[in-house]
Amino acid sequence: MTAMTLAARVGLFWGIVALSTSWAVAVAGQAGSPTALATRVQSLEDRDALRALLVAYATTLDNRDFAGFQQLWAKDAEFSGGAGNTAKGPAAIRDLLRGLLGKNGAATPGRDFHLVMNQTVDVSGDTATGFSRGTWVTTNPENRLQVTIIANYYDQFVREDGRWKFKRHQIGGTPPK
């Protein structure tokens, strides 16, 4: 390797380092202060917690864990399931869903289950809104799985006692404004 080649390589190396450093400084400047970064991380954590809440909704129903299901709801929560199936408050919502699954669900847990898909959430401080699709899969008399219901879920969430909970859960119908 000649001295010229070595010098060119060293120069190229330091040029790349300088360019990378200036790019990193520019990106850091766009990201803002540590407070802005903490806000962005909190938003991501909140969105993840809300998606987990939607999955917990399905899981507690599928396991017929109505005590756990009741814990997912804010003190002043509302449920609107269409066909006149509405309830206010965690205990009333629990009782409504227990009754509906008692009539329409499988006698044995695990023979029907919910899927929650296409989840989107928008967080604003201690409140959030969301949209997702819920699918209820049941086992038919021939012992085959079948999709029984596909519905849109429109949700309002609230952080209550440090935990995200459902404030309002609407199944189907016209999107709330």
C-alpha positions as CSV (number, residue, x, y, z in Angstrom):
1,M,0.0,0.0,0.0
2,T,1.5,3.4,-1.0
3,A,1.6,6.4,1.3
4,M,-0.9,8.1,-1.0
5,T,-3.4,5.3,-0.8
6,L,-3.0,5.1,3.0
7,A,-3.6,8.9,3.3
8,A,-6.6,8.7,1.1
9,R,-8.1,5.9,3.2
10,V,-7.5,7.7,6.4
11,G,-9.0,10.8,5.0
12,L,-12.0,8.9,3.7
13,F,-12.4,7.3,7.1
14,W,-12.4,10.6,9.0
15,G,-14.7,12.1,6.4
16,I,-17.2,9.3,7.1
17,V,-16.8,9.8,10.8
18,A,-17.4,13.5,10.5
19,L,-20.5,13.0,8.3
20,S,-21.9,10.3,10.6
21,T,-21.4,12.6,13.6
22,S,-23.1,15.5,12.0
23,W,-26.0,13.3,10.9
24,A,-26.3,11.9,14.5
25,V,-26.3,15.5,15.8
26,A,-29.0,16.5,13.3
27,V,-31.2,13.5,14.1
28,A,-30.8,14.1,17.9
29,G,-31.8,17.7,17.3
30,Q,-34.9,16.6,15.5
31,A,-35.8,14.2,18.3
32,G,-35.7,17.0,20.7
33,S,-34.9,17.1,24.4
34,P,-34.8,14.2,26.8
35,T,-38.3,15.2,27.8
36,A,-39.6,14.9,24.2
37,L,-38.0,11.5,24.0
38,A,-39.6,10.4,27.2
39,T,-42.9,11.5,25.9
40,R,-42.5,9.5,22.7
41,V,-41.5,6.4,24.7
42,Q,-44.5,6.8,27.0
43,S,-46.8,7.1,24.0
44,L,-45.4,3.8,22.6
45,E,-45.8,2.1,26.0
46,D,-49.3,3.4,26.3
47,R,-50.2,2.1,22.8
48,D,-48.8,-1.3,23.7
49,A,-50.7,-1.4,26.9
50,L,-53.9,-0.5,25.1
51,R,-53.4,-3.3,22.6
52,A,-52.8,-5.7,25.5
53,L,-56.1,-4.5,27.0
54,L,-57.9,-5.4,23.8
55,V,-56.3,-8.9,23.9
56,A,-57.3,-9.2,27.6
57,Y,-60.9,-8.4,26.6
58,A,-60.9,-11.4,24.3
59,T,-58.9,-13.7,26.5
60,T,-61.0,-13.1,29.7
61,L,-64.2,-13.8,27.7
62,D,-62.8,-16.9,26.1
63,N,-61.7,-18.2,29.5
64,R,-65.0,-17.2,31.1
65,D,-62.9,-15.2,33.6
66,F,-65.6,-12.7,34.4
67,A,-63.9,-11.4,37.5
68,G,-60.8,-10.6,35.3
69,F,-63.1,-9.2,32.6
70,Q,-64.8,-6.8,35.1
71,Q,-61.3,-5.4,36.0
72,L,-60.8,-4.1,32.5
73,W,-63.5,-1.5,32.8
74,A,-63.4,2.1,34.2
75,K,-65.7,2.9,37.1
76,D,-68.1,4.8,34.7
77,A,-67.6,2.5,31.7
78,E,-70.3,2.0,29.0
79,F,-70.8,-1.0,26.7
80,S,-72.8,-0.9,23.5
81,G,-73.1,-4.2,21.8
82,G,-75.9,-3.4,19.4
83,A,-79.3,-5.1,19.3
84,G,-80.2,-3.3,22.6
85,N,-77.3,-4.9,24.5
86,T,-76.0,-2.0,26.5
87,A,-74.7,-1.7,30.1
88,K,-73.1,0.9,32.3
89,G,-70.5,0.1,35.0
90,P,-68.1,-2.8,35.3
91,A,-70.5,-5.2,37.2
92,A,-73.4,-4.6,34.7
93,I,-71.1,-5.0,31.7
94,R,-69.7,-8.3,33.3
95,D,-73.3,-9.6,33.9
96,L,-74.4,-8.7,30.3
97,L,-71.5,-10.5,28.7
98,R,-71.8,-13.5,31.0
99,G,-75.5,-13.7,30.0
100,L,-74.7,-13.3,26.3
101,L,-72.0,-16.0,26.3
102,G,-74.3,-18.2,28.4
103,K,-76.9,-18.1,25.6
104,N,-74.6,-17.9,22.5
105,G,-71.2,-19.4,23.6
106,A,-70.0,-22.9,23.8
107,A,-70.8,-24.8,27.0
108,T,-67.1,-25.6,27.3
109,P,-64.5,-22.8,27.3
110,G,-62.0,-23.2,24.4
111,R,-64.7,-24.3,21.9
112,D,-65.2,-20.7,20.9
113,F,-62.7,-17.8,20.9
114,H,-62.3,-14.1,20.0
115,L,-59.6,-12.7,17.7
116,V,-58.8,-9.0,17.9
117,M,-57.2,-7.5,14.7
118,N,-56.2,-4.3,13.0
119,Q,-55.8,-2.5,16.2
120,T,-55.1,1.3,16.0
121,V,-55.0,3.6,19.0
122,D,-54.5,7.3,19.4
123,V,-53.2,8.4,22.8
124,S,-53.7,11.9,24.3
125,G,-52.5,12.0,27.9
126,D,-54.6,9.9,30.1
127,T,-57.3,9.2,27.4
128,A,-57.2,7.4,24.1
129,T,-59.4,6.3,21.3
130,G,-59.2,3.1,19.3
131,F,-60.5,1.0,16.4
132,S,-60.1,-2.7,15.9
133,R,-61.9,-5.6,14.4
134,G,-63.2,-8.5,16.5
135,T,-63.9,-11.9,15.2
136,W,-65.7,-14.6,17.1
137,V,-64.9,-18.1,16.0
138,T,-67.1,-21.0,17.2
139,T,-67.2,-24.8,16.7
140,N,-70.1,-25.9,14.7
141,P,-72.1,-29.2,15.2
142,E,-69.7,-31.0,12.7
143,N,-66.8,-30.0,15.1
144,R,-65.4,-27.5,12.6
145,L,-64.3,-24.0,13.4
146,Q,-66.4,-21.3,11.8
147,V,-66.4,-17.5,11.9
148,T,-69.7,-16.5,13.6
149,I,-69.2,-12.7,13.9
150,I,-66.9,-10.1,12.5
151,A,-67.5,-6.7,14.0
152,N,-65.9,-3.3,14.3
153,Y,-64.9,-2.2,17.8
154,Y,-64.9,1.6,18.5
155,D,-63.3,2.3,21.9
156,Q,-62.6,5.1,24.3
157,F,-60.0,4.4,27.0
158,V,-59.0,6.1,30.2
159,R,-56.0,5.7,32.5
160,E,-57.5,5.0,35.9
161,D,-55.4,4.3,39.0
162,G,-52.4,4.0,36.7
163,R,-53.9,1.4,34.4
164,W,-55.6,1.7,31.0
165,K,-59.2,0.6,31.1
166,F,-62.2,0.7,28.7
167,K,-64.2,3.9,29.1
168,R,-66.6,3.0,26.3
169,H,-66.7,0.0,24.1
170,Q,-69.0,0.0,21.1
171,I,-69.5,-3.0,18.8
172,G,-70.5,-2.2,15.3
173,G,-72.8,0.7,14.3
174,T,-71.8,4.1,13.1
175,P,-68.3,5.3,14.1
176,P,-68.5,7.8,17.0
177,K,-67.6,11.4,16.2
